[in-house]
């Protein structure tokens, strides 16, 4: 059993759910609702029927992978909630979720838009506007990374200060609300 106060499993769950649901959001909003780009629009022109079919197929695989990542995050969250050594920290989970979403946006923006050029955020835009849109997408991801990281940093500092207070009082360090019963020695509850 991990040491009391270990909330890394909660952080990992938040990051995975942020990556998965961020990918689903990007696919639904930018690909399906606004139809700004297809998944492989560089290789298959979505203005033709065959190209549209190929883009829909690869977009479907992308959504399936995103859904699996989100489900893995949900499974980790479920397992974290059942563990006695993982404190339930809503702010930490929210920070990890936002961090994961920003991680997805930055990685997808760099790899799919810039390096592989599978598509751009707005495929129909002419240069230099296409680049501006791609840079704005990366900036959005960077803001999410910063906000999520700051939320985690602040929550971790608050958690450590409470942990030290609880240790002095001889109370259990397993949740945001201290347990009034002191735990003697290495007793497992």
Backbone as CSV, one residue per row, in Angstrom:
resi,resn,N_x,N_y,N_z,CA_x,CA_y,CA_z,C_x,C_y,C_z
1,UNK,0.848,-1.183,0.000,0.000,0.000,0.000,0.889,1.241,0.000
2,UNK,0.545,2.227,-0.789,1.324,3.453,-0.879,1.212,4.249,0.406
3,UNK,2.155,5.159,0.578,2.148,5.973,1.796,0.909,6.865,1.832
4,UNK,0.381,7.138,3.036,-0.803,7.997,3.140,-0.533,9.383,2.549
5,UNK,-1.495,9.906,1.856,-1.358,11.225,1.256,-0.804,11.184,-0.151
6,UNK,-0.750,10.032,-0.757,-0.269,9.900,-2.122,-1.421,10.181,-3.076
7,UNK,-1.394,11.329,-3.726,-2.496,11.587,-4.639,-2.059,11.596,-6.092
8,UNK,-0.946,10.931,-6.386,-0.519,10.778,-7.776,-1.532,10.017,-8.625
9,UNK,-2.144,8.943,-8.118,-3.143,8.248,-8.952,-4.288,9.172,-9.378
10,UNK,-4.676,10.090,-8.517,-5.721,11.052,-8.853,-5.244,12.003,-9.953
11,UNK,-3.978,12.409,-9.873,-3.394,13.295,-10.887,-3.329,12.581,-12.233
12,UNK,-2.857,11.337,-12.233,-2.775,10.576,-13.485,-4.158,10.393,-14.111
13,UNK,-5.145,10.130,-13.284,-6.511,9.982,-13.785,-6.990,11.281,-14.417
14,UNK,-6.731,12.408,-13.764,-7.137,13.708,-14.305,-6.454,14.028,-15.620
15,UNK,-5.162,13.724,-15.711,-4.434,13.995,-16.950,-4.993,13.143,-18.090
16,UNK,-5.197,11.849,-17.839,-5.735,10.985,-18.897,-7.130,11.421,-19.331
17,UNK,-7.975,11.769,-18.365,-9.317,12.218,-18.729,-9.264,13.544,-19.481
18,UNK,-8.344,14.432,-19.101,-8.185,15.698,-19.817,-7.726,15.491,-21.248
19,UNK,-6.767,14.583,-21.445,-6.302,14.274,-22.803,-7.455,13.691,-23.623
20,UNK,-8.144,12.694,-23.080,-9.213,12.031,-23.820,-10.372,12.939,-24.140
21,UNK,-10.858,13.662,-23.144,-12.027,14.526,-23.377,-11.652,15.780,-24.157
22,UNK,-10.401,16.250,-24.017,-9.931,17.358,-24.852,-9.904,16.963,-26.320
23,UNK,-9.490,15.727,-26.587,-9.465,15.227,-27.963,-10.880,15.076,-28.508
24,UNK,-11.783,14.577,-27.697,-13.178,14.443,-28.136,-13.769,15.825,-28.425
25,UNK,-13.502,16.798,-27.551,-13.991,18.166,-27.757,-13.461,18.736,-29.076
26,UNK,-12.164,18.578,-29.302,-11.556,19.114,-30.525,-12.175,18.476,-31.757
27,UNK,-12.373,17.175,-31.707,-12.967,16.489,-32.844,-14.403,16.910,-33.103
28,UNK,-15.179,17.026,-32.040,-16.589,17.406,-32.207,-16.717,18.852,-32.668
29,UNK,-16.014,19.764,-32.002,-16.189,21.191,-32.309,-15.541,21.581,-33.632
30,UNK,-14.239,21.285,-33.787,-13.520,21.773,-34.969,-13.743,20.923,-36.214
31,UNK,-13.974,19.612,-36.035,-14.134,18.751,-37.208,-15.587,18.564,-37.606
32,UNK,-16.464,18.382,-36.627,-17.840,18.039,-36.970,-18.775,19.241,-36.992
33,UNK,-18.755,20.069,-35.957,-19.698,21.201,-35.918,-19.282,22.303,-36.885
34,UNK,-18.030,22.808,-36.729,-17.593,23.906,-37.599,-16.982,23.416,-38.909
35,UNK,-16.644,22.137,-38.999,-16.075,21.519,-40.201,-14.907,22.322,-40.757
36,UNK,-13.984,22.675,-39.869,-12.825,23.474,-40.261,-11.741,22.631,-40.914
37,UNK,-11.679,21.361,-40.567,-10.694,20.474,-41.185,-11.123,19.025,-41.025
38,UNK,-10.554,18.186,-41.867,-10.720,16.752,-41.726,-9.499,16.222,-40.992
39,UNK,-9.485,14.942,-40.699,-8.345,14.410,-39.945,-7.098,14.303,-40.811
40,UNK,-7.263,13.868,-42.051,-6.108,13.756,-42.950,-6.368,14.572,-44.217
41,UNK,-6.824,15.789,-44.062,-7.221,16.593,-45.211,-6.057,16.947,-46.124
42,UNK,-4.829,16.828,-45.673,-3.674,17.058,-46.556,-3.578,15.947,-47.603
43,UNK,-3.927,14.727,-47.226,-3.794,13.577,-48.117,-5.101,13.212,-48.821
44,UNK,-6.212,13.587,-48.251,-7.515,13.245,-48.830,-8.405,14.483,-48.768
45,UNK,-8.610,15.112,-49.905,-9.391,16.348,-49.987,-10.843,16.082,-49.578
46,UNK,-11.298,16.708,-48.467,-12.660,16.441,-47.993,-13.757,17.023,-48.882
47,UNK,-13.386,17.757,-49.938,-14.415,18.284,-50.838,-14.854,17.236,-51.861
48,UNK,-14.150,16.088,-51.925,-14.579,14.976,-52.777,-15.219,13.913,-51.888
49,UNK,-16.061,13.077,-52.476,-16.738,12.036,-51.700,-15.720,11.039,-51.142
50,UNK,-14.788,10.602,-51.968,-13.787,9.633,-51.506,-12.914,10.243,-50.406
51,UNK,-12.533,11.486,-50.585,-11.719,12.154,-49.570,-12.478,12.345,-48.272
52,UNK,-13.750,12.688,-48.389,-14.580,12.852,-47.195,-14.728,11.533,-46.450
53,UNK,-14.926,10.444,-47.196,-15.037,9.127,-46.561,-13.761,8.758,-45.815
54,UNK,-12.602,9.008,-46.419,-11.321,8.696,-45.765,-11.132,9.553,-44.515
55,UNK,-11.492,10.831,-44.600,-11.363,11.709,-43.437,-12.284,11.282,-42.313
56,UNK,-13.503,10.881,-42.662,-14.454,10.428,-41.643,-13.945,9.151,-40.986
57,UNK,-13.400,8.228,-41.780,-12.870,6.979,-41.228,-11.732,7.257,-40.252
58,UNK,-10.753,8.052,-40.660,-9.609,8.336,-39.773,-10.038,9.174,-38.578
59,UNK,-10.996,10.077,-38.769,-11.549,10.821,-37.639,-12.255,9.901,-36.654
60,UNK,-12.937,8.885,-37.177,-13.589,7.901,-36.312,-12.574,7.120,-35.491
61,UNK,-11.462,6.715,-36.107,-10.399,6.030,-35.358,-9.822,6.942,-34.276
62,UNK,-9.669,8.213,-34.621,-9.177,9.200,-33.654,-10.140,9.314,-32.471
63,UNK,-11.451,9.389,-32.759,-12.435,9.483,-31.681,-12.467,8.219,-30.833
64,UNK,-12.307,7.063,-31.464,-12.285,5.812,-30.709,-11.086,5.784,-29.759
65,UNK,-9.918,6.199,-30.254,-8.728,6.239,-29.400,-8.916,7.248,-28.267
66,UNK,-9.518,8.400,-28.569,-9.768,9.420,-27.541,-10.707,8.888,-26.474
67,UNK,-11.722,8.184,-26.898,-12.705,7.601,-25.976,-12.035,6.582,-25.078
68,UNK,-11.150,5.752,-25.636,-10.434,4.753,-24.840,-9.548,5.428,-23.804
69,UNK,-8.853,6.493,-24.186,-8.008,7.222,-23.229,-8.865,7.803,-22.106
70,UNK,-10.019,8.385,-22.442,-10.913,8.937,-21.419,-11.427,7.832,-20.494
71,UNK,-11.754,6.660,-21.051,-12.201,5.538,-20.215,-11.091,5.031,-19.296
72,UNK,-9.867,5.006,-19.791,-8.743,4.622,-18.929,-8.591,5.617,-17.774
73,UNK,-8.757,6.903,-18.080,-8.722,7.916,-17.023,-9.838,7.729,-16.014
74,UNK,-11.019,7.392,-16.509,-12.158,7.137,-15.617,-11.887,5.918,-14.736
75,UNK,-11.294,4.890,-15.312,-10.952,3.691,-14.532,-9.933,4.028,-13.450
76,UNK,-8.920,4.826,-13.788,-7.943,5.245,-12.774,-8.600,6.083,-11.689
77,UNK,-9.526,6.948,-12.087,-10.247,7.764,-11.103,-11.045,6.873,-10.160
78,UNK,-11.727,5.887,-10.701,-12.511,4.950,-9.893,-11.610,4.208,-8.912
79,UNK,-10.484,3.708,-9.403,-9.555,2.971,-8.543,-8.949,3.878,-7.478
80,UNK,-8.675,5.132,-7.837,-8.127,6.085,-6.865,-9.115,6.344,-5.740
81,UNK,-10.409,6.456,-6.096,-11.435,6.709,-5.096,-11.629,5.551,-4.134
82,UNK,-11.286,4.352,-4.562,-11.454,3.178,-3.709,-10.233,2.914,-2.823
83,UNK,-9.136,3.608,-3.101,-7.923,3.407,-2.306,-7.977,4.282,-1.052
84,UNK,-7.553,3.757,0.053,-7.585,4.513,1.297,-6.462,5.512,1.441
85,UNK,-5.398,5.367,0.657,-4.257,6.267,0.801,-4.312,7.455,-0.144
86,UNK,-5.303,7.519,-1.015,-5.405,8.611,-1.978,-6.455,9.606,-1.493
87,UNK,-6.036,10.809,-1.125,-7.019,11.804,-0.688,-7.823,12.321,-1.876
88,UNK,-9.079,12.580,-1.650,-9.948,13.076,-2.707,-9.773,14.581,-2.785
89,UNK,-9.005,15.046,-3.757,-8.677,16.464,-3.913,-9.288,16.956,-5.219
90,UNK,-10.428,17.625,-5.120,-11.118,18.109,-6.304,-10.313,19.120,-7.101
91,UNK,-9.611,20.025,-6.399,-8.813,21.032,-7.093,-7.629,20.388,-7.805
92,UNK,-7.041,19.387,-7.189,-5.927,18.684,-7.826,-6.411,17.955,-9.073
93,UNK,-7.560,17.298,-8.967,-8.103,16.597,-10.130,-8.436,17.584,-11.248
94,UNK,-9.067,18.710,-10.908,-9.417,19.714,-11.917,-8.162,20.274,-12.576
95,UNK,-7.128,20.538,-11.790,-5.867,21.032,-12.347,-5.237,20.018,-13.282
96,UNK,-5.263,18.748,-12.889,-4.702,17.694,-13.738,-5.526,17.546,-15.020
97,UNK,-6.839,17.683,-14.909,-7.718,17.597,-16.074,-7.386,18.712,-17.074
98,UNK,-7.278,19.945,-16.586,-6.958,21.082,-17.456,-5.553,20.906,-18.041
99,UNK,-4.620,20.427,-17.237,-3.263,20.167,-17.711,-3.273,19.114,-18.830
100,UNK,-4.032,18.043,-18.657,-4.132,17.012,-19.683,-4.742,17.537,-20.969
101,UNK,-5.763,18.364,-20.840,-6.394,18.954,-22.020,-5.369,19.818,-22.765
102,UNK,-4.633,20.638,-22.025,-3.600,21.471,-22.646,-2.495,20.639,-23.277
103,UNK,-2.147,19.545,-22.636,-1.145,18.635,-23.195,-1.620,18.084,-24.536
104,UNK,-2.876,17.658,-24.602,-3.414,17.170,-25.872,-3.347,18.255,-26.939
105,UNK,-3.818,19.461,-26.620,-3.868,20.537,-27.611,-2.471,20.847,-28.133
106,UNK,-1.483,20.928,-27.239,-0.123,21.251,-27.675,0.494,20.125,-28.505
107,UNK,0.325,18.895,-28.074,0.897,17.769,-28.819,0.207,17.620,-30.171
108,UNK,-1.120,17.679,-30.201,-1.845,17.561,-31.462,-1.518,18.724,-32.384
109,UNK,-1.430,19.918,-31.827,-1.111,21.093,-32.632,0.284,21.027,-33.226
110,UNK,1.243,20.556,-32.432,2.616,20.466,-32.942,2.774,19.318,-33.939
111,UNK,2.264,18.135,-33.584,2.488,16.965,-34.437,1.601,17.001,-35.690
112,UNK,0.280,17.122,-35.501,-0.638,17.053,-36.651,-0.633,18.319,-37.495
113,UNK,-0.511,19.490,-36.869,-0.581,20.738,-37.630,0.775,21.157,-38.178
114,UNK,1.827,21.033,-37.375,3.115,21.588,-37.770,4.071,20.554,-38.371
115,UNK,4.298,19.443,-37.667,5.323,18.489,-38.109,4.820,17.630,-39.270
116,UNK,3.722,16.896,-39.067,3.199,16.013,-40.119,2.314,16.740,-41.119
117,UNK,1.772,17.875,-40.739,0.841,18.658,-41.548,-0.288,17.800,-42.111
118,UNK,-0.880,16.959,-41.229,-2.032,16.163,-41.638,-3.206,17.066,-41.966
119,UNK,-3.315,18.138,-41.212,-4.357,19.140,-41.412,-3.910,20.390,-40.668
120,UNK,-4.639,21.452,-40.848,-4.432,22.679,-40.075,-5.743,22.982,-39.380
121,UNK,-5.705,23.863,-38.393,-6.930,24.154,-37.657,-8.027,24.621,-38.607
122,UNK,-7.673,25.529,-39.524,-8.616,26.005,-40.536,-7.982,25.714,-41.893
123,UNK,-8.366,24.572,-42.479,-7.754,24.158,-43.750,-8.047,25.111,-44.895
124,UNK,-9.208,25.729,-44.911,-9.574,26.606,-46.020,-8.921,27.971,-45.970
125,UNK,-8.244,28.292,-44.890,-7.630,29.614,-44.758,-6.357,29.701,-45.594
126,UNK,-6.110,30.871,-46.144,-4.876,31.105,-46.903,-3.779,31.558,-45.958
127,UNK,-2.554,31.427,-46.450,-1.425,31.926,-45.660,-1.487,33.442,-45.642
128,UNK,-1.139,34.133,-44.626,-0.586,33.705,-43.346,-1.653,33.342,-42.311
129,UNK,-2.949,33.437,-42.683,-4.012,33.205,-41.706,-4.033,31.773,-41.195
130,UNK,-3.702,30.816,-42.049,-3.681,29.418,-41.616,-2.673,29.242,-40.478
131,UNK,-1.513,29.871,-40.615,-0.488,29.800,-39.562,-0.956,30.516,-38.303
132,UNK,-1.620,31.655,-38.463,-2.130,32.374,-37.291,-3.109,31.517,-36.502
133,UNK,-4.012,30.826,-37.212,-4.967,29.961,-36.529,-4.250,28.838,-35.780
134,UNK,-3.244,28.237,-36.418,-2.491,27.156,-35.774,-1.753,27.652,-34.534
135,UNK,-1.185,28.850,-34.620,-0.477,29.418,-33.467,-1.461,29.736,-32.337
136,UNK,-2.639,30.236,-32.673,-3.662,30.505,-31.643,-4.084,29.212,-30.958
137,UNK,-4.192,28.123,-31.706,-4.535,26.819,-31.131,-3.453,26.383,-30.150
138,UNK,-2.179,26.545,-30.535,-1.072,26.191,-29.632,-1.059,27.095,-28.400
139,UNK,-1.354,28.373,-28.589,-1.393,29.297,-27.440,-2.500,28.904,-26.471
140,UNK,-3.639,28.485,-27.009,-4.747,28.000,-26.178,-4.278,26.814,-25.346
141,UNK,-3.570,25.885,-25.956,-3.031,24.733,-25.227,-2.026,25.148,-24.174
142,UNK,-1.173,26.138,-24.500,-0.179,26.605,-23.537,-0.855,27.262,-22.330
143,UNK,-1.930,27.999,-22.568,-2.679,28.601,-21.460,-3.265,27.503,-20.571
144,UNK,-3.830,26.473,-21.179,-4.368,25.359,-20.393,-3.267,24.666,-19.595
145,UNK,-2.097,24.464,-20.206,-0.973,23.864,-19.470,-0.602,24.715,-18.264
146,UNK,-0.500,26.028,-18.481,-0.132,26.925,-17.392,-1.166,26.972,-16.287
147,UNK,-2.425,27.084,-16.661,-3.499,27.153,-15.661,-3.583,25.835,-14.887
148,UNK,-3.541,24.713,-15.592,-3.600,23.411,-14.924,-2.409,23.189,-14.004
149,UNK,-1.212,23.560,-14.470,-0.019,23.422,-13.637,-0.080,24.297,-12.392
150,UNK,-0.575,25.512,-12.549,-0.704,26.416,-11.399,-1.744,25.907,-10.410
151,UNK,-2.859,25.368,-10.916,-3.871,24.792,-10.021,-3.274,23.636,-9.219
152,UNK,-2.498,22.794,-9.878,-1.852,21.676,-9.179,-0.844,22.170,-8.149
153,UNK,-0.053,23.173,-8.539,0.961,23.706,-7.613,0.315,24.278,-6.358
154,UNK,-0.739,25.073,-6.533,-1.415,25.672,-5.382,-2.066,24.615,-4.505
155,UNK,-2.707,23.631,-5.123,-3.354,22.593,-4.331,-2.322,21.757,-3.584
156,UNK,-1.193,21.499,-4.215,-0.152,20.705,-3.552,0.391,21.456,-2.339
157,UNK,0.592,22.761,-2.480,1.067,23.555,-1.342,0.046,23.539,-0.205
158,UNK,-1.239,23.688,-0.546,-2.291,23.645,0.481,-2.359,22.263,1.125
159,UNK,-2.217,21.231,0.324,-2.252,19.860,0.837,-1.097,19.624,1.807
160,UNK,0.106,20.077,1.443,1.255,19.867,2.325,1.102,20.615,3.641
161,UNK,0.546,21.827,3.595,0.361,22.573,4.843,-0.660,21.875,5.742
162,UNK,-1.752,21.354,5.165,-2.731,20.620,5.971,-2.147,19.314,6.493
163,UNK,-1.327,18.675,5.664,-0.727,17.407,6.060,0.156,17.604,7.298
164,UNK,0.924,18.687,7.318,1.771,18.961,8.473,0.937,19.273,9.712
165,UNK,-0.162,20.010,9.536,-1.043,20.311,10.667,-1.675,19.039,11.204
166,UNK,-2.117,18.159,10.324,-2.761,16.922,10.749,-1.763,16.002,11.444
167,UNK,-0.525,15.998,10.962,0.499,15.159,11.592,0.753,15.594,13.028
168,UNK,0.752,16.899,13.252,0.979,17.411,14.610,-0.154,17.033,15.548
169,UNK,-1.361,16.998,15.020,-2.526,16.667,15.841,-2.762,15.170,15.971
170,UNK,-1.970,14.350,15.320,-2.124,12.910,15.397,-3.355,12.402,14.670
171,UNK,-3.787,13.124,13.662,-4.993,12.717,12.940,-4.618,12.068,11.611
172,UNK,-5.538,11.349,11.086,-5.356,10.644,9.831,-5.217,11.602,8.657
173,UNK,-4.365,11.283,7.697,-4.093,12.160,6.555,-4.698,11.586,5.283
174,UNK,-5.904,11.169,5.290,-6.430,10.498,4.117,-7.470,11.302,3.353
175,UNK,-7.937,12.382,3.884,-8.934,13.154,3.159,-8.798,14.617,3.532
176,UNK,-9.590,15.457,2.876,-9.572,16.880,3.175,-10.151,17.186,4.545
177,UNK,-10.913,16.265,5.102,-11.500,16.446,6.427,-10.771,15.503,7.382
178,UNK,-10.100,16.050,8.393,-9.357,15.173,9.300,-10.275,14.243,10.083
179,UNK,-9.811,13.049,10.296,-10.536,12.047,11.057,-10.311,12.322,12.550
180,UNK,-11.371,12.410,13.360,-11.180,12.720,14.778,-10.513,11.584,15.550
181,UNK,-10.505,10.363,14.999,-9.885,9.240,15.698,-8.399,9.191,15.372
182,UNK,-7.532,9.209,16.370,-6.096,9.077,16.086,-5.785,7.640,15.673
183,UNK,-4.864,7.508,14.755,-4.436,6.198,14.280,-3.111,5.876,14.963
184,UNK,-3.054,4.738,15.660,-1.834,4.381,16.370,-0.934,3.525,15.496
185,UNK,0.342,3.868,15.463,1.334,3.078,14.747,1.025,2.968,13.272
186,UNK,1.230,1.776,12.747,1.009,1.518,11.324,-0.309,0.814,11.080
187,UNK,-1.283,1.025,11.922,-2.575,0.348,11.785,-3.232,0.724,10.467
188,UNK,-3.776,-0.256,9.787,-4.473,-0.042,8.524,-5.968,0.029,8.785
189,UNK,-6.617,0.979,8.168,-8.074,1.105,8.326,-8.722,0.710,7.035
